[in-house]
């Protein structure tokens, strides 16, 4: 501490600095705060920015966290605290559940469509086959009808299964003068049919001829079917092959047979054999 010595008339006296100036002896002069705080904030921001930039690559390299779902046990608190996150989790869960159902529905629809196409093809093929079958059956029916009509219009022998036993004009023990017809031996009951088309003009019992059916042809020729066991057609128009009666042994007969006579214009009998051959028949 410095001191001064001063002489005066009053005597010698040691003087110090005034007491009130003692507290300010070591203080620096005050300075106005102009840029210090701003400089501090700027520096802090720069430091934080540098820290963030340094941490960014590390954060980018880290794998993304797994999405939070409603089934994640560790995220129950987050889902409860954030309704939006819970809603997103439910939407994801529903989408995951609906995806297999949608794919399965699509596969099922495709399979059903394929089966429907196959069924349509099978139905078309079956319909075509049925049509072809029906056409063939119709053609066969037409052909059979034509054949039947031709058969009915064509002359035919009066018996299908027979044996000629007596011809026209030979003398016999059962005939007084001559044999006036042609005999077709067959079993009793064998059907007797019309040789050609005409009209039955008489039928019934006729003495030595037994049961007889008389058929008149368009040209007036009469055909006599005799020795019948029964009569099937007593009157009316008939076609070739129409059943007139059945073979029998009635009248002057000892064995079952059909006695056939041909009488042009209803007159005297002629030999049936040439007449049948003239129709194209060969007994």
Secondary structure as GFF3:
##gff-version 3
##sequence-region A 1 283
A	DSSP	beta_strand	4	6	.	.	.	ID=ss1
A	DSSP	beta_strand	13	15	.	.	.	ID=ss2
A	DSSP	three_ten_helix	19	24	.	.	.	ID=ss3
A	DSSP	alpha_helix	36	61	.	.	.	ID=ss4
A	DSSP	three_ten_helix	73	75	.	.	.	ID=ss5
A	DSSP	alpha_helix	76	81	.	.	.	ID=ss6
A	DSSP	alpha_helix	83	153	.	.	.	ID=ss7
A	DSSP	beta_strand	163	166	.	.	.	ID=ss8
A	DSSP	beta_strand	182	185	.	.	.	ID=ss9
A	DSSP	beta_strand	191	193	.	.	.	ID=ss10
A	DSSP	beta_strand	198	205	.	.	.	ID=ss11
A	DSSP	three_ten_helix	207	209	.	.	.	ID=ss12
A	DSSP	beta_strand	211	216	.	.	.	ID=ss13
A	DSSP	beta_strand	222	231	.	.	.	ID=ss14
A	DSSP	beta_strand	236	238	.	.	.	ID=ss15
A	DSSP	beta_strand	243	247	.	.	.	ID=ss16
A	DSSP	beta_strand	257	263	.	.	.	ID=ss17
A	DSSP	three_ten_helix	264	266	.	.	.	ID=ss18
A	DSSP	alpha_helix	272	278	.	.	.	ID=ss19
###
